[in-house]
Amino acid sequence: MLIDTYGRVATDLRVSLTDRCNLRCTYCMPEEGLQWLAKPDLLTDDEIVRLIDIAVTSLGIEEVRFTGGEPLLRPGLVGVVERVAALDPRPQMSLTTNGIGLKRTAAALKEAGLDRVNVSLDTLRPDVFKTLTRRDRHKDVIEGLHAARDAGLTPVKVNSVLMPGLNDDEAPDLLAWAVEHDYELRFIEQMPLDAQHGWKRDGMITAGDILASLRTRFELTAEGEEKRGSAPAERWLVDGGPHVVGVIASVTRPFCAACDRTRLTADGQVRTCLFAQEETDLRAALRSGAPDEEIARIWRLAMWGKKAGAGLDDPAFVQPDRPMSAIGG
């Protein structure tokens, strides 16, 4: 079991498969990209599967989310999914992606055992997409979403970040589109995880702003905390249901007290929180020949030291050195 001093138990593992990405979203990284991890620093497929095996069989992990960077850039992704699906007990598996490669991989991922996907899409307008991502790939994302739905990777969740002056007027249109195509839309407040360290609290679109915009067109009924559980998104029924919309308000409505996540970076570091300044090295233990029991002990110790909250409301908050692309979303 992965328990911390506040009594929280981690059952959800986020695994970053690569720090690389084929987009250059303005809220994540600079246009020229980043200094990518060297291949020897990355966990191998065998190392990833071994760590997930330890997490599932010895530490109580029930759900595994593959992230990046962009996880579809990982050459061995389908094989990793297939091997994790064969574990006993079998964890639920999902993947967070920008959707560009889904058209060609959705069916194979479903066949390998992936349960569902989260796809990032911030706008319905191709010109705005190009401005936000610095790439002209809007059509590929739309086709990837359709392929995921047709392959049965459902519910297909769409993650959207609203940026002032770019797409902050699109919330109602995005929700209407998601309802039409049977996707579950989730808005995410912009978080201080950009490589440029340009995030400013007073410039972000808040959960309150998003809900006010949605209510100009839709009736929203809160599902309530009991149904939410440890999920990061607060959800509302849209016009009485069955469709729902979620808001992940990491900054203005933090949910740290119910957090059930542990994170593994692409180079084998345990992170107890997206905003953590500290990491615990599992790669060194793996490569030095440590047995599973020792790796599990190191992981337990790391999670025992998890802080009460992310500290975003602290005036002294310091943004993590690693951008989101390097630690997984």
ABEGO torsion letter per residue (X at the ends): XBBBAAGBBBABBBBBABABBABBBAAABBAAEBBBBBAAABBBAAAAAAAAAAAAAAAGBABBBBBOEBAAABAAAAAAAAAAAABOBBBBBBBBBAGAAAAAAAAAAAAAGBABBBBBBABABAAAAAAAAGBBAAAAAAAAAAAAAAAGBOBBBBBBBBBBGAAAAAAAAAAAAAAAAGBBBBBBBBBBABAAGABBAAABBBAAAAAAAAAAABBBBBAEAAAAEABABBBBBBGGOABBBBBBBAAABBAAAABABBBBBAAGBBBABAABABBBBAAAAAAAGBBAAAAAAAAAAAAAABBABAGAABAABBBBABBAAAAEX
